[in-house]
């Protein structure tokens, strides 16, 4: 792919398979299967619906602990790369993006796991790089507290570079399989990386050939300065949490400027804000659906989630008043900066009470929520895309699978008719879909 390729300028649409759906009450609606969060058939069905609509990728989040209130909602439970291997065998074109933490893994394992996924999917893998910030995960990995924010990103930076070096430890032409000469591989084209850094010592090489895409696509999510720097150095797509168009445009511009300072092209990073859709045949019907879903969320769940995002006790939040002002970063700066800033921005922009804000955020999740008809949803998406606020979106339908079905049946055809979204895949790899170049091997 080159910069002149049409795919480099097309709207990108991924679907974030958040078990039963983005709304915490999604598992409670009529027809929903409460066990879908651990049912492989549920995920296969969603991936096939997305592929039939020519979406770019499915996206899987991950937690290394029970990070949500399992008393009230289903959770992210299945390990992403294992699940994506099944989805690779069940689909043929759609991209497969999985989350893996740099805080509680080793570079060699992650390099091998995603290289394997890229091979078995024939070039459709992507790695979403996260630096895990929750205390429950830390305690599952022999730590009493979350590492300092700067330490997490310092480790994440070194981790990511080691993974890339391991993917480059084989030349593209290193595998020979020459029966006549008896040479299986050209060992002159396979090298150790001999990495010795502050956090890792990794000899290499990787024990399998270079991935079909050279590198699986590197995805990242982070709004802090450290997070943006990690993205500027390495990410090819960023999963962001922008509530307003102006904020999103500024965030995208900042990432492009940072990438340029690191010697990368200004358009080398695709910015994909999270977007929750609640769709009805009429706006009134969509609003009713929103009201019904929000009413099914226990207030205790919403209050605890909002308090956890802000890093304050639930007792400090008055449901009928706006959010407290001048809040410090959660957990002494160790917590998740992205959703903290997004939630505060939404509260300040609207002036809503905490109770109203929970409804606006469809349960307090921190991502933008749009409610309306397929035409209204398409108008909003096209506006953000054409205004330079986003290269596309990570879709988080309210309920799965029917919220996704409503999107692909109603919204996708409108975007296709307007020439904003593809009608057919142009290539076979995730890089083809996203308009990204295959990276040259770093010698």
Phi, psi and omega in degrees: 000145177236169181298335181277353182294138181304326181297337180291345184239011179270153173299136178257133177227113171253158172243124177273110184277085178271077179038253185279348182139170184291322181292132181302337181268005187303326182289348185264350185288154178304135180089346179284147177260111180302336182270006184301332182300339180237018184254114183299326181296327177300313182289320178299316180300314181297316180299321180289322175298316180296318180293321179298330179272001179067029174295158186287315187200158162263148185233132178242120171284176178202151171226145178265015180200173172281094188267348178248180184272087186298342175300330188243340182213159176290161188233167170284113190240317186281138180294127191301314187290328175294314179297317181294331176297322176293317179295328177298321180283344184259356181223176181228341187231328188291144178290159187227099184252126180234150180269137172214135186276140173276350182278328188228037173220177173245144183304319184297316180298317182290319177301316181292319184295314182281332172296319177299314179299323179293321178293311186290336178265000182059045171094035182241012188271151171217144179250121173269112186274122176231151175246093194302134188244358186269148184292323182300320178293317178304317182287343174276351182233045167067027177234148178269344182208165177286135176302155176304149183306311182297323180294319179301317182283330174297315177296318180298321178298310181294319179303310183297318179296321179296318178300314179298319178296322178294320176296332179270004184287345171251135169288156179299334182255019184287326178282128182250306183058038185273101183294324183295316182273342184082009179268119181275320181213151177270100185293344175290342180256011177235123187225148170290156178264339176048050181276131174222103183234193183293322187253336187221147171231110188226121182278311186071186359285175173294155185262026172207157186299164180305139182300153180306324179274007188080293168234134164308149183300134181263120182243149181211156176224123179181133182254345181288170177300317178296320179296319179293325179292320177299317178297317183297326180280323194233326192289147173250344172213144181234128176270104187254170178232081182249131183268320182249157180297318182296316178298316181296320180294319178294320179297315180296318178297318180298316179298318180297319179294319178296319180298319178298322179294338177264015175080019179255157179297151183296339181248026184281350180241126175270127182257123188232090177296148172291142183217117175265133181242135173235112195243138174221164179296329174232164178297322179298321178294319178296319179295322177297318179298316178300313181300317181295319180292318181292322179295336179280352179273121177301136181301324179301320178298309184298318181296314180295323180292316178298315179297320179295321178296321182274348178073033179229159175296146179301332181295342180276356181255119173269117184304333186253020175229159175298166180297151174302148180266163173055044178282141175284162176301143184295148176053046178062028182090357181277341186284188183283111181287326188300304185284333174301307182292321181295319181292316177298320180298319179295320179295318180289323182294319186266332187071015183293155167290167179301319180295317178293323181294321177302318178294316179302322182265011177053047178112002175090029187275344177093348177263161180289141179238128174239139186234127179166195179280165175306321180296317180294320178296315179297319178301315182297312181298314181296321180298311179299319181294312184286337179274002177076022178271341184201148171271350181165198185216147165268104184285137177230080183303150183302315181225140177243139006268351192290333176293323175291318180300319178297323179292313184287330178282325187257315187273315184303313180300326178294314179296325177292317180297329180277358179076018182269328184234149185297158170253342176215152172291139179267342182217193185244346184253164176298323176299321175302313182298318186273355182071037181253141177289151171283125185291141172291149177290131176277115184284000000 
